[in-house]
Amino acid sequence: MARGTSSGSEAGTGQEDRVLEAGQRKGGRPRDATRDTDILEAAREVLAERGYERTTVAEIAARAGAGKATVYRRWATKAELVIDTLTCGASSTITIGDVPDTGSLRGDLAAVRSMKSRDAASWQALVGLISELPHSPELTQVVNERVVGPRAVLMRGLLERAQARGELLPGVNVELLSRVPSAMVAYRLLVTHEPIDREFRRSLSEDLILPLATGRSRD
């Protein structure tokens, strides 16, 4: 994994822990993988509340009920932790192969919605990074490749599946339409500050994607 740089507030407070961890990695206790979930969940919460710059490893550790040394044993820098926070959610790993072919675009979209219970948390974590993206090419690349990109690829796969069935309108721009859901989610989080709840996800599928793709409104 590419390495990032911690914020200035972390540079001093984490130095002793990193020195300690350097020694522990050579022959210390085996890594306790059960702590990873707690730490990542705490990181999502703190990032969403405080933004990237004001997020500290110390606060994440406290929220997770762990020591800073425990966090640094797993992630050498804050940037690495944030990257895993964005990429380890269940929703970010869904591929077209995971979605059953229900026989219709409407059914396929409903199947995806049922698989994305953590999607709102992943997007909320992204909100905490928005202000940092112009200053961090590494984070920008990660967001594009691992957060936004996979969602667009999944939607494109669903649309291409529907196209093969003959469901789509002639001339539909599948590539452009595949990016509409992510754009709408980002707008809702950044501009209107409304929740990414079940009703929104249903409406996004039924009232926007389906009519644009097939020309048919919901029943």
URLINHU-V163945 format. One line per field, one symbol per residue. phi: phi as a letter, one per 30 degrees, with the letter a starting at -180 (. if undefined). psi: psi as a letter, one per 20 degrees, with the letter a starting at -180 (. if undefined). burial: I if it has 16 or more other C-alpha atoms within 10 Angstrom, else O. A space follows every 10 residues. Layout:
phi=???
psi=???
burial=???
This chain:
phi=.dccbddedc eddcdddddd deddddaddd dcdddedddd dddedddddc iddddbdddd ddddibdedd dddcbdbddd ddededccde ddcdbdddcd ddjadedddd ddedccdcdd ddddddedce ddedcbeddd ddeddccdee dddddddddd dddddidddd idddddddcd eddddddddc cchcdccddd dddeddcbdd dddcicddd
psi=pqqaprrhhi gghighhhgg hhhhhhkaqq pniiiggggh ghggggghhi rghipqhghg gghikrqhhg ghhhphrhgg ggghhhijqh hijprhiioq oiiqgggghh gghiilhjgg hghhhhhiig hhgiinhghg gggghifggh hhgghhgghh ghghijhqqp jpnggghiig ghghgggghh gikqqmaggg hghgghifgg ghgijprq.
burial=OOOIOIIOOI OOOIOOIIOO IOOOOOOOOO OOOOOOOIII IIIIIIIIOO IIIOIIIIII IOIIOIIIII IIIIIIIIII IIIIIIIOIO IIOIIIOOIO OOOOIIOIII IIIOOIOOII IIIIIIIIII OOIOOOOOIO OIIOOIIIII IIIIIIIIII IIIOOOIIOO OOOIOOIIII IIOOIIOOIO OOOOOIOOOO IOOIIIOIII OIIIOOOOO
